[in-house]
Every structure is written in C-alpha cells, then in structure tokens.
Amino acid sequence: MRVLILGNGGREHAMARALRSAREVELYCAPSNPGLDALATALLVDPCDANAVAQAAVKERIELVVPGPEAPLVHGVADALAEVGISCCGPSRAAAELEASKAFTRTLTAPLGVPGPRFVIVRRQQELQQALRSFSSLPVVKADGLAAGKGVYLPASWDECTATAERLLSGELGAAGATVLLEERLLGQEASLFYACHGRQAVPLPHARDYKRLGDGDRGPNTGGMGAISPSPDITPELQAAVRDKIVVPTLDALYLRGTPFCGFLFVGLMLTPKGPALLEFNVRLGDPEAQVLLPHLADGEFARLAYATATGGLSGFTLRTTAGYSCAVVLCAHGYPEAPRLGDEISLDEALARSHAATAADVWLNFAGTRRAGDKLVTAGGRVLSIVARGDAAEQARARAYAAVAGVRFSGMQWRGDIGATKVRLP
C-alpha cells in the first residue's frame, strides 16, 4: 500500500515510524524533515494546497493519505482527495469545523447534553460587557478559530478579561479572533482521549497525559506540548467508555445527521471535574506530542491497518492490537520558545541516538520536528526541535531511559522540562 503523510513535525515522524512497521507499506511525505527522510520519499507539495495534494497523490498512485496537522483538513484536503477517489484518514472541511471553530463545537454539542462549561459567544465589542456580567467568576477567553495554540487565555482580573477580549475582537489574531468565546472555568485534572472514527463508529485508542507549560511544576507560558506519558494514570476503562458514550457518539451522530459525517482521529480534550468529565475542546487529528507516546503501544503494522479501516469505513467490529508497557516523550525546544524561538543553531547528536530514529524496534529513539539540514549540519528550524521517546516495562523505566538520552543532544539554548511523568499537571 502506498501511503502519503501530510506534515513534517514530531507527530508525523512518529506516524511514519508506526506505518513503516507494516512491511507492505511504501511511504511518502509532504513535506519532509531530516528524520522523515530516512523513512519516506518526500513530495514537493504544500500540504495545505488541497488540489495540489490530490494531483500529486494521483501521480504517485497513492492509496491512502494520513494528514498529521489540522490545517490541511481545514483547507479541504479530504474533500479534494475524495473527488479523485483516494482514501483519506481525516475529516472533510465541514466536519473539521469541530476544531476550526470553537463556537461551532459548543453550539453543536450543547443541545445534545454533552457535558461542558457554560459559554457565551461574543462577535462585537458592544456585546462584551453584558456577556462578562453574566459570569459570577472570571471566565476563560478563547479565540474562536485556529490560532496555533495561542488562542486560549486565563485572565487574572476582570480588567484583563476585558482587555484580552477587546484585543481579539480588534484583530490581534486576525480572523481567528473575530469571534470570541467566554467560558466558565472548570476545575479538575485535564486529560486527553483519542478515538478512530468513521460515521457513527468510534474505536478508542491508547491514551496519554500531555504537559503544556514550559517549566517544571507546570509553570510558565503555554506551549504546543513539552512532553507526554502513556498510558495516562488519570484514565480508567470506565472513564474511556463514558466519554465515548456521552461525548463522542452524540457528536458523531449529530454530524452524521447534518450530512457531514466525521472520518479520522478525534482528540477529546477533557476536564475531569468532581461531577465527571467535561468537554474542553475537540481536535480533528492526533495530538503532538501525544502521538509520540500513543503509537508505540500499537502492535507492528497496526497503525496502517487502523488508518486504512478508519478511512474506508472498516471500524465495525474492529479490535485494536496493542502491546503492554509504558512510554515517555521529552520535548527539546529552541532558545526563546514559545514566544520567539531562535532558528539556525547547530545540533549535535551522539552517534547511537542519531541512528535511532529509523530503528523501529528500539527502546529509545529520536523524533525530529523543527529541524533542517544546512549543508552537512543539522540545525534548529522551529520551536519544538526534537523529542526523545522511550518505552519500558514500568513507567519509571520509560521515564529514566528518556531522560538519560537527553545528554546525547546538544544545541545552544536547549530547553526541556525535567518532570515529565513525575508530577501531575497543575490546576489553573
């Protein structure tokens, strides 16, 4: 099977490793990075140019496309591929609104009884003060659209709430902030669950705990993710089943009845409150860095089988083959991340670690993200540069292996957290 991955970050490198564990897969990627280069043939095509992706897929006789990030899906890549008869493990542009618009998700799920925070949608500055007065305590302020992880704010005062919402409505984040959501702050433990979905079918995937804050003890600014562990100690089989029945299935049913059925990987961001799980957000793809620790729990060849079944409607009766053990990912970030990451710093790797990214049977390996080749040098090319992933029979073994390997990577200003898997995520 000829498979094309869209995207070139750490998540896509993890997907490539998982797909290459199936002997029958011939792998392509668009674009690439120095880690993906060892696993896949690079295609020179913009993953957000839906028509160009479809044309390239036809030319290369691709049978399955697996998008990594959300942007190609929001730009309609699944729709363009459907027009040329190529399967895509990702939702249509209409179904991708679950991530593209927070207001869409709230207005879709609230009438279904999906548990979540009270919310008010604000589209004009004249509506803002009345909306704020409807809350008895400080709300969360959210940009409605895609904002590269920068659209969620936890103001410390009412004046800050007003100023933040006014900046968004005035165009600070462009179209992403033209509509603002004010949401009740939920207290509890954050958790993420993942499901492979097609139409009304949903198959639970392994789960993970992500660490978003830059610093140890869950302090500092929010990031795209500083590391993850799997399985999550917060998730039980009973909770996973409850989220599927109370949140995922009603949402899938509603999309199906609207004529925009969902296909692909659904990320369910939750707050585990004293009253039970509540929906914070949906993403319409695997998380990053969660994918780096989820996918090692799948048996060899299983991700290819799962992605194809998801794309083609083969999830009824599907049983996912998984392996025991634990995994830990530690993300290594550029100087200045997340506000202003410095690019172009030379990266040095120990020889064994440098070879590990292509070794699908390794217990410790390197995932490439924001990197590029500059002549014969490897240099930083993004905020999250690399991640070290390790697995073990026990959680502490996986964690210890990952941190032992950090010493094998060196670049100026390298940042990482030292407590991935050792602490609970601090509550807001």
C-alpha positions in Angstrom: 0.0 0.0 0.0 1.3 3.4 -1.0 0.7 5.9 1.9 1.2 9.6 2.0 1.7 11.5 5.3 0.9 15.2 5.3 3.1 17.3 7.7 6.7 17.3 8.9 6.6 17.7 12.7 7.3 15.3 15.5 3.8 13.8 15.2 4.3 13.0 11.6 7.7 11.4 12.2 6.0 9.2 14.9 3.3 8.3 12.4 5.9 7.4 9.8 7.7 5.0 12.3 4.4 3.4 13.1 3.4 3.0 9.4 6.8 1.6 8.5 6.4 -1.3 10.9 4.0 -2.7 8.3 6.1 -4.4 5.7 3.6 -3.8 2.9 3.7 0.0 3.2 5.6 2.2 0.8 5.7 5.6 2.4 5.7 9.2 1.1 5.6 12.5 3.0 4.8 16.1 2.1 6.9 18.0 3.2 9.8 16.3 5.0 12.3 16.7 7.7 15.7 15.0 8.4 14.0 12.2 10.3 11.3 11.6 7.8 13.9 11.5 5.0 15.1 8.1 6.3 11.6 6.6 6.3 9.7 8.2 3.4 10.0 9.7 -0.1 9.5 13.4 0.0 7.0 15.1 -2.3 7.4 18.8 -3.1 3.9 19.8 -2.5 2.2 22.2 0.0 0.0 20.1 2.3 -2.5 22.9 2.6 -2.9 23.2 -1.2 -5.7 20.6 -1.4 -5.8 20.4 -5.2 -2.0 20.1 -5.4 -2.1 17.3 -2.9 -4.8 15.5 -4.8 -2.8 15.8 -8.1 0.4 14.6 -6.5 -1.4 11.6 -4.9 -2.9 10.6 -8.3 0.5 10.9 -10.0 2.3 8.8 -7.3 -0.6 6.2 -7.2 -1.2 6.9 -3.5 -3.8 4.7 -2.0 -4.2 6.3 1.5 -3.4 9.8 2.8 -2.9 10.3 6.5 -2.9 14.0 7.5 -1.0 15.0 10.6 -1.9 18.6 11.4 -5.3 20.2 11.3 -4.5 22.9 8.6 -4.7 20.7 5.5 -8.0 19.3 6.7 -9.5 22.8 7.3 -8.3 23.7 3.8 -10.3 20.8 2.4 -7.7 18.2 1.5 -10.0 15.3 2.3 -12.7 16.8 0.0 -10.2 17.1 -2.9 -8.9 13.6 -2.4 -12.5 12.2 -2.4 -13.1 13.8 -5.8 -10.2 11.8 -7.2 -11.1 8.6 -5.4 -8.3 8.4 -2.9 -9.0 7.5 0.7 -8.1 10.0 3.4 -7.9 9.3 7.1 -9.2 12.7 8.0 -12.4 14.7 8.0 -14.0 16.8 5.3 -13.7 20.6 5.6 -17.2 20.7 7.1 -16.5 18.1 9.8 -13.1 19.7 10.6 -15.1 22.7 11.9 -15.0 20.8 15.2 -11.5 22.2 15.6 -11.6 25.2 13.2 -14.4 26.9 15.2 -14.9 26.6 19.0 -18.3 28.3 18.6 -19.4 25.6 16.1 -18.4 22.9 18.6 -20.2 24.5 21.5 -23.4 25.2 19.6 -23.4 21.7 18.1 -22.7 19.8 21.4 -24.6 21.8 24.0 -28.1 20.9 22.7 -27.0 17.2 22.8 -26.4 17.3 26.5 -22.7 16.9 26.1 -21.2 18.0 29.4 -19.1 21.2 29.2 -18.8 24.7 30.6 -21.4 27.4 30.3 -20.4 29.7 27.4 -21.3 33.0 25.7 -20.3 33.8 22.1 -19.3 37.4 21.5 -19.0 38.8 18.0 -19.0 42.6 18.6 -17.3 44.7 21.2 -20.7 46.3 22.1 -21.7 42.8 23.4 -18.7 42.2 25.6 -19.6 43.9 28.9 -23.0 42.4 29.1 -21.5 39.0 28.3 -18.9 39.4 31.1 -21.5 40.4 33.6 -23.3 37.1 33.1 -20.4 35.3 34.8 -20.0 35.2 38.6 -16.3 34.4 38.3 -13.5 35.0 35.8 -14.2 33.2 32.6 -11.7 31.7 30.1 -11.3 33.9 27.0 -10.9 32.0 23.7 -10.4 33.0 20.1 -13.0 31.1 18.0 -10.7 30.0 15.2 -7.3 28.3 14.7 -4.6 30.3 16.4 -1.5 28.0 16.5 -2.0 27.3 20.2 -2.2 31.0 21.1 -6.0 31.4 21.3 -6.8 30.4 24.9 -6.4 32.9 27.8 -6.8 32.7 31.6 -7.0 36.3 32.7 -6.3 37.1 36.3 -8.8 40.0 36.7 -11.9 41.4 35.1 -10.0 44.3 33.5 -7.6 41.7 31.9 -10.7 39.7 30.7 -12.0 42.9 29.0 -8.6 43.9 27.5 -7.9 40.4 26.2 -11.3 40.0 24.5 -11.1 43.5 23.1 -7.7 42.8 21.6 -9.0 39.7 19.9 -12.1 41.4 18.6 -9.9 44.2 17.3 -7.9 41.8 15.1 -4.9 40.8 17.2 -5.1 37.2 15.9 -6.8 38.2 12.6 -9.9 36.1 11.6 -9.2 33.6 14.3 -10.3 36.1 17.0 -13.1 37.8 15.1 -15.4 35.8 17.3 -14.7 35.3 21.0 -15.9 32.7 23.4 -16.2 33.3 27.1 -16.3 30.0 29.0 -16.8 29.1 32.6 -13.6 27.9 34.2 -13.7 24.3 35.1 -11.7 22.9 38.0 -10.2 19.4 37.9 -7.5 17.4 36.1 -7.0 17.8 32.3 -7.0 14.7 30.3 -6.9 13.7 26.6 -8.6 10.8 24.9 -8.3 9.7 21.3 -10.7 7.8 19.1 -10.6 6.5 15.5 -13.9 7.4 13.9 -15.9 6.8 10.8 -19.5 7.9 10.6 -21.1 6.7 13.8 -18.3 4.2 14.7 -15.6 5.1 17.3 -12.7 2.9 18.4 -10.8 4.0 21.5 -7.0 4.4 21.1 -4.3 4.3 23.8 -4.3 7.4 26.0 -1.7 9.9 27.3 -1.1 12.8 29.6 0.3 15.9 28.0 2.4 18.6 29.7 1.7 22.0 28.1 3.5 24.6 30.4 7.1 25.4 29.6 8.6 25.0 33.0 8.9 22.3 35.7 6.0 22.1 38.1 3.7 23.2 35.3 4.8 26.8 35.4 5.5 29.3 32.7 3.7 30.0 29.4 1.6 27.5 27.5 3.3 25.7 24.7 2.4 23.2 22.0 3.5 20.5 24.4 6.7 19.8 26.4 6.2 16.1 26.7 3.8 13.2 27.4 3.4 9.9 29.1 1.3 6.9 28.2 -0.8 5.4 29.5 -2.3 8.3 31.5 -2.7 7.5 35.2 -5.9 9.5 35.1 -7.8 7.3 32.7 -9.7 4.2 33.6 -11.6 1.9 31.1 -14.8 3.1 32.7 -14.0 6.7 32.0 -13.0 6.0 28.5 -16.3 4.2 27.9 -18.2 7.1 29.5 -16.5 9.7 27.3 -17.3 7.6 24.2 -21.0 7.2 25.1 -21.7 10.7 26.5 -19.4 12.9 24.3 -18.0 11.2 21.2 -21.0 9.2 20.0 -23.6 12.0 20.4 -21.2 14.3 18.5 -20.6 11.8 15.7 -24.4 11.2 15.4 -25.1 14.9 15.1 -22.5 15.3 12.4 -23.9 12.3 10.5 -27.4 13.6 10.6 -26.2 17.0 9.4 -24.8 15.3 6.3 -21.2 15.9 7.3 -20.1 12.6 8.8 -16.7 12.5 10.6 -13.8 10.4 9.5 -10.4 10.3 11.1 -8.8 10.7 14.5 -10.7 12.6 17.1 -8.8 14.2 20.0 -11.1 14.8 23.0 -9.7 17.4 25.5 -11.4 17.0 28.9 -11.5 18.4 32.3 -12.1 15.7 34.9 -14.3 17.5 37.3 -15.9 16.3 40.6 -19.2 15.9 38.5 -17.5 13.9 35.8 -15.7 14.5 32.5 -16.5 17.8 30.7 -15.5 18.7 27.1 -12.9 21.4 26.8 -12.2 21.0 23.0 -12.1 18.7 20.1 -9.1 18.4 17.7 -9.6 16.5 14.4 -6.2 14.8 14.4 -3.7 13.1 16.7 -2.0 15.3 19.3 1.6 16.3 19.3 3.4 15.1 21.4 0.8 12.6 22.4 1.2 10.7 19.2 4.8 10.1 20.0 3.8 8.1 23.1 0.5 6.6 21.9 1.7 5.0 18.7 4.4 2.8 20.3 1.6 0.9 22.1 0.3 -0.4 18.8 1.5 -3.8 17.5 3.7 -3.9 14.4 1.6 -3.0 11.3 -1.4 -2.0 13.4 -1.3 1.8 12.7 -1.5 1.1 8.9 -4.4 -1.3 9.4 -6.2 1.2 11.7 -5.7 4.2 9.4 -7.0 2.3 6.4 -10.0 0.9 8.3 -10.8 4.4 9.5 -10.5 6.0 6.1 -12.6 3.3 4.3 -15.4 2.6 6.9 -14.0 -0.7 8.3 -14.3 0.1 12.0 -17.3 -2.0 12.7 -16.1 -4.9 14.9 -12.5 -3.6 14.7 -10.3 -4.8 17.5 -7.1 -2.8 18.0 -4.0 -4.9 18.7 -1.9 -3.2 21.4 1.2 -4.0 23.4 1.9 -3.7 27.1 4.3 -1.3 28.8 4.8 2.5 29.2 6.2 5.3 27.1 7.6 8.7 27.8 8.4 11.6 25.5 10.6 14.6 26.4 10.5 17.6 24.0 13.7 19.6 23.4 12.9 23.2 22.5 14.8 26.1 20.9 16.1 29.1 22.8 13.3 31.7 23.2 10.5 29.2 22.7 7.5 29.7 22.8 7.4 33.5 22.3 10.4 33.9 19.8 12.3 30.7 19.1 15.8 31.1 17.7 16.4 29.3 14.5 19.7 28.1 12.9 21.5 26.7 16.0 23.7 23.7 15.1 22.5 20.4 16.7 25.0 17.7 17.8 23.8 14.2 18.4 25.5 11.2 19.9 26.1 8.6 17.2 23.7 5.9 18.6 20.9 8.4 19.1 21.4 9.9 15.6 20.7 6.4 14.2 17.8 5.6 16.4 15.0 7.5 14.5 14.9 4.8 11.8 15.1 1.8 14.2 11.5 0.8 14.7 12.4 -1.9 17.3 14.5 0.5 19.6 13.5 1.2 23.2 14.8 4.8 23.0 14.7 6.9 19.8 14.7 10.4 18.5 11.7 12.1 16.9 12.6 15.0 14.5 10.4 18.1 14.5 11.7 21.7 13.9 15.0 20.7 12.2 16.6 21.0 8.8 19.8 20.3 7.0 22.2 23.2 6.3 24.9 21.7 4.2 26.3 18.8 6.3 25.0 20.3 9.6 21.7 19.7 11.4 20.2 23.0 12.7 17.1 24.1 14.5 14.2 25.2 12.3 11.3 25.5 14.8 10.3 26.0 18.4 9.9 22.3 19.3 13.1 20.9 17.8 13.3 17.2 18.8 11.7 14.8 21.2 13.3 11.8 22.8 10.9 8.9 23.2 11.5 5.8 25.4 9.4 2.8 26.4 9.8 0.4 29.3 8.0 -2.3 31.3 7.4 0.2 34.0 6.6 3.9 33.9 9.7 4.9 35.8 11.9 2.8 33.5 10.5 4.6 30.4 11.0 8.0 32.0 14.5 7.2 33.2 15.5 6.0 29.7 14.2 9.1 28.1 16.0 11.5 30.4 19.2 9.5 30.2 19.2 10.1 26.4 18.7 13.9 26.8 22.5 14.1 27.3 23.0 12.8 23.8 21.6 16.0 22.3 23.3 19.4 22.3 22.4 22.8 20.8 22.7 26.3 22.2 19.9 27.4 24.5 18.2 24.0 24.5 15.2 23.9 26.8 13.3 21.0 28.3 11.2 20.0 31.3 12.7 17.7 33.9 9.5 16.4 35.4 7.6 14.8 32.5 5.8 11.8 34.1 6.9 12.7 37.6 4.3 15.3 38.5 0.6 15.9 38.0 -0.4 18.8 35.8 -1.0 21.8 38.0 -4.6 23.1 38.0 -5.4 26.6 36.8 
